[in-house]
Amino acid sequence: MVYAVIMAGGAGTRFWPRSTRKLPKQFLSLFGEGTMIQNTASRIEALIPQDRILVVTNDSYTNLVKEQLPGVPDENIVGEPVAKNTAPCVAIAAEMLYKKDPNATMVVLPADHHIENPGAFLQYLKAAIQKAESGEFLVTVGIEPDSPETGYGYIHGDNSTKETYNDKSVYPVQAFKEKPDLETAQQFLETGDYYWNSGMFIWRAKSVLSAFENYLPEMYKLVKECGEGLYGDNHQECINTFYRACESVSIDYGIMEDAKNVFVVPGEFGWNDVGSWTAAYELGNKDEEGNVIRSNEISITDSKYNFVFSESGKMISLVGVDGLAIVETEDAILICKLDKAQKVKNIVGQLQSKEELKKFL
């Protein structure tokens, strides 16, 4: 049986001030209808219904998950007591699914991606599932790059060794590469066998648990000690014990970079990891001057390529400015250059460092 694991524990700091500690970006409606986590679940519904979805999130967001995904069983919602990156998230989900179904296949998805063509996405996902179920393989979905992007990690595929599943190409992975500089990213693009790392993974639960045993043995030992308690009355106590004892490490660094049985399915389906307000601008509907306006009270003169969001009812006027993100909430206003939007996380860091400013987080 195929199950999904949605990773929904992020803080979404680059989307401040809309994304806050109480309501981070995965629980917001940033593009059209539905929140990001709802859209993540709905795009896979034809393949994986909500009763076969596990959601791993911060323990303070479990009620938000229940409200936004009412079809997900309560016992399938894992509340992390502390953030420990993606490897512990995968480990606890894999052990839960293995206890439920020893033949379970896992589709691991971030909660905060935007996909323009869900139908095409499902076809690539089916190919990855078929490969994962054909043996003890770890499969990831890569994104065909269309520019020398320095903000993503890369996957180096061995394009000389091709398999086909569901009419999609599948290649062995030679290496994972960290975010490159522009010159290196251009070289990656020109070779044609490098793909953006989407952070989406597909494998059988027992396959990835075997990888934990090989590459993160201490974490494997800890998750196995949880045992049957993961579905018992002391469910949360078991999870808390595991998270407080395990190390903080990403699944990429802890397992994928070292494993020898990794394959990539390169895909094209309008993927965007929605990493900052720049993505909100790129994905938004633009007027004749290239502005994206999410406000009913606005006047613009001689201004182009701006993103404006406000629900306050205040009049916002732009005169002679280009390429800005202007985001107003009830208690904060952000103004930044769109090409500097990644640095919004620095503002969040400043707010966190001063006790009197934490109320704005």
Secondary structure, DSSP 8 states (H G I E B T S, - for coil): -EEEEEEE----GGGTTTS-SSS-GGGS--SSSS-HHHHHHHHTTTTS-GGGEEEEEEGGGHHHHHHH-TTS-GGGEEEESS---HHHHHHHHHHHHHHH-TT-EEEEEETT-EES-HHHHHHHHHHHHHHHTTTT-EEEEEE--SS--SSS-EEEE-TTS-EEETTEEEEEEEEEE----HHHHHHHHHHS-EEEEEEEEEEEHHHHHHHHHHH-HHHHHHHHHHGGGGGSTTHHHHHHHHHHHS----HIIIIITT-SSEEEEEE-S-EE---SHHHHHHHS---TTS-EEE-SSEEEES-BS-EEEE-S---EEEES-BSEEEEE-SS-EEEEEGGGGGGHHHHHHHHHH-GGGGGG-
